[in-house]
Amino acid sequence: MGIPAPMRSFPVVISIVGHSGAGKTTLVEKLIYELNSRDLKVATLKHAHHKVELDTPGKDSYRYKAAGAAMSMLLTKDALQLVADAKDDREPEQLTRLYMSNADIVLAEGFSNAPGAKIEVLRRACGKTPRCAIEDGLIAMVTDMDEAHPLLPHFGLDDIGRIAQFMLEQK
């Protein structure tokens, strides 16, 4: 059921946006399980608004980066970690082309100000208005608020199968 490789030049990228506490991470987690069950290779991007230490000071990979390497990759028996400069290429589509081209779909959490397709998570209990507008690339809402962007498709918070299918229909 995946997107055939010859028909796409790079993965579909969808940003999951919303206010803090709306349920973005939980939704992404559920979508990963659903998309994996459809035999798709899922990659994720997460935008952090605070500084996060990506490598251990004093270790070889950290020292390479500190010495000026544009990228440093640490490989273990069953995983890899890439630390790379990202001053210019910071948008989900750019990052996907550079680092995630072998995925079928990329779920980017956050990136509400970046260009590209977005699905917003908005719950009435959070007491907020929508974070994004249609002009920002908003293509659907995952919400319990019918009045929020009524012209867009709406999905319930647990409507994971339908959300995944909608995402796969995006070009």
N, C-alpha and C positions, 0 to 999 in steps of 0.2 A: 504494500500500500504506500510505500515511500515515494518520494519524488524521484523519478528516474534521472540518473546522473547526466546523460546526454542532453536532457531538456532544460537543465539549469546551469548557469555559469558560476553561481555561488549560492550559498544557503539562503533560505528565507530568513529574514531577521525581523522579529517583532519585539518591541519594547513593552514591558509591563510596568505601568506607571501608576502613581497614586500617592496620597499623603502617607506619612509615617503611621504605622499601626493599622493600615487599611487591609492588609492581608496579601501583599504582593509576593512575599517570599513563600508563603503557604501555597498560593496559587501556582507559582513557578514549580515548586516541588511536586505538586499533584500533576501538573502538565508534563513534567519529565517522565513520571511513571507511565502516564497515558501514552505519550508519544513513543516511549521505549517499547510498550506493549504492541505498537504498530510497526515494530522493527525499524524505527528511525534512529539515526545517530543525532543526539541532541547535545548542543553546546550551550553554555551560559556565559553571560557577561554580567557583572555587578558593578554599579557605579557607587563608590563610597565618597561621602562628603568630608570625611576626616582622614587624617594620615594613618596608614596601616603599614607596619613593617613587613615587607614581602620576603626578606631574606635574613639570615642570622648573621649579625655582625661577627667578623673574625673568620667565618667559614670561607672556603675557596671561592664559591660562586659570588659571595658578597664582595670579596676582595677584587675579583675580576671587574665587577660593575663599578666599584669605587675607583678602580684604576682607569676607568673611562670606556669600558666595553659598552657598545650600544645595546647589546643583548647578552644575557647569560642564561644558559639552560642547565639545570641540575637533573640528572637522570638517576633513578633508583631501579631496583629490580622490576617494579611494576607501576611506576609513575614518573612523571616529569613535571618540572616547574620552570616556567620561563619568566624571567624578569627582563623587561625591555623598556627603553625610553619611550614615553608616550606623550611628548609635548605637542606634536602636531596631529597625530592620528589618534583622536580620542572619541570619535563617533562610532556607534555600533556597526554601521556598514563598513567603515574603514578597517576597524579592528577585525571584523569577520573575514574580509578579503585577505588581510595580512596573516592571520593566525588560525582561522577556523574553517578554512575552505573545504575540508573533508567532512564537515557536518552536513546533515540534511536540513536542520533548522536550528536557529540560534535564538534563545530567549534572553533578552537583555533586561535586567531589572534596573529601573531608574531611567536615566537619560531622558527625562521629560523635556529638556530644552534642546535635545539633538534632533536633527531631521530624521524622518523615517516613520514607519507604521507603529502605532501605539494602541494598546488596549489599557484602559484605565480601570483600576479597582477602586470602588467608592462605596462605602457602607454608611447608611443613615446614622448608625450608632457613633460614628466618628465626628459627626456634626460639622462636616466640611462641604464646600462646594467643589465642583470638578477642578482638577489641577490643570488639565489641558483642554484646548478647543479643537474643533474639527480642522481649523487651519494649521494646527500644530502636527497634523498627521494622525489624529485620533480616528480609529476605524471601528471601535466597539467599546462597550461598557460592560464590566462585570460588577453588578450592583443590585441593590434592593431598592433603588430609587428610580421609578419609572420616569420622573420628571427631568432627570439628568440626560441631556442630549437625546431627546426622544426620537430624532431622525436616524440615529445609529442603532445597529443591532445591540440588544441587551441580552446578557446571560446571567443566570443565577450564580452565586458563589460556589456551588457544588456541581455546576453543569459542565464538568470537565470534558466529557466526550464531545459535546457540541462545540465548546471553545476550541478544542484541539482541531476538530474538523474545519471550523471557520479559519483557523490559522493556516492550515494546509492548503486552503483554497486561495490564499493570497499569493500574488505573483511578485 
